[in-house]
């Protein structure tokens, strides 16, 4: 499994330039597919519920202040790299 920094380096600069705290950004590492969706004023619990409903897996956040992002780790789905800018 790749480190957070290695996964973050896989995100294209165009995507990083578009980061906004109003959106959740997802990279499916296996499929090399990137997508995002609006989550204006969603709490961490609402975001976790969205992914639980979609993937039936628990998740937890790790905050990276140096990168100004929160990383949502979805158990049983290491192929998903989920970032929420702060």
Secondary structure, DSSP 4 states (H G I P E B T S, - for coil): ---HHHHHHTS-HHHHHT--TTEEEEEETTTTEEEEEE-TT--HHHHHHHHHHHH---EEEEEETTTTEEEEEETT-TTEEEEEE-
